Amino acid sequence: MTPIEQLDLASLRVIDGAMATELEQRGCDISGPLWSARVIENSPSSIEAVHASYLDAGADCLLTASYQVSSAGYAELGLPAVNATDDLIRSVKLARDARDKVAYCSQRRIWIAASLGPYGAALHNGAEYHGNYACTFDELVQFHAARLAPLVSTSADLVAFETIPSLEEACAIVTALRQSPQIAAWISFSCRDGRTVNHGEPIADCGALLDLEPQIVAVGVNCTAPQWITPLISELKSVTRKPIVVYPNSGEQWDAEHRSWRGESDPGEFGAWAREWFAAGAQAVGGCCRTGPEHIRAIRAAAGSMTSGAA
């Protein structure tokens, strides 16, 4: 894990896109409760290939395929805790291997962020989208602390806590991080509109909390509709000096009844959104659900145009 004092996110501009979308296109079965995590063991080369596709599209940061990995979640499926620990470590290695293969021809710094989802993701019931958990605060802390411990000795640069739905869970993550003071992290929230996280708290309250935490190196939003990102950036900028990272969904909508996505995703339009988000103050932009390499390519172009000062 890169020491916190050596982390300077100034060169981090483009985060990668969805893992599941690309794995499905490569023929991987992610239909079970573990989603992309099951592919870590079943087809690790597929994960490395997805990482490579995002690097080729211009990503500066790879998120590991470990969002759904936890000993609690594995236990519900009858899998031993050691499997979760091994998969966390293996997911970082897969990202590192992909990075190493392009390092010789890339002049840009490539970051590895170990992805960790919220407590609700381990429940397999959609609770990560509302944050109404039937657990205590201490149980939340223990859940997150258990996943952090194996990552300390990996080559990840930082940990990305993603799709966090509530202020309470952010507080639990901060408490867990204090048990591993050498770990740097960002926390990105899932939001239901341009002002509030999915559980209902103002994102400004979340940003203000994290602004005071030395282990939090960035604050952001992910797994959220694109139209809410600009006002959410504004809310965060009003309360924090930390870098802001955003990686929203493609713009398609999830139909829970039919378990399918509705609408269309236009990478060109996503690139136009990205320019707006950079202009609004986002340090780094990427994609979440249903985005792919073409979305990331469009973001890379948007980042380039902002850097060059193009109108």
Buried (B, 14 or more C-beta within 10 A) or exposed (E): BBEBEEBEBEEBBBBBBBBBBBBBEBEBEBEEBBBBBBBBEEBBEBBBBBBBBBBEBBBBBBBBBBBBBBBBBBBEEEBEEEBBBBBBBBBBBBBBBBBEBBBEEBEBBBBBBBBBBBBBBBBBEEBBBBBEBEEEEEBBBBBBBBBBBBBEEBBBBBBBBBBBBBBBBBBBBBBBBBEBEEBBBBBBBBBBBBBBBBBEBBBBBBBBBBBEBEBBBBBBBBBBBBEBBBBBBBBBBEBBEBBBBBBBBBBBEBEEEEEEBEEEBBBEBBBEBBBBBBEBBBBBBBBBBBBBBBBBBBBBBBBEBBEEEEE
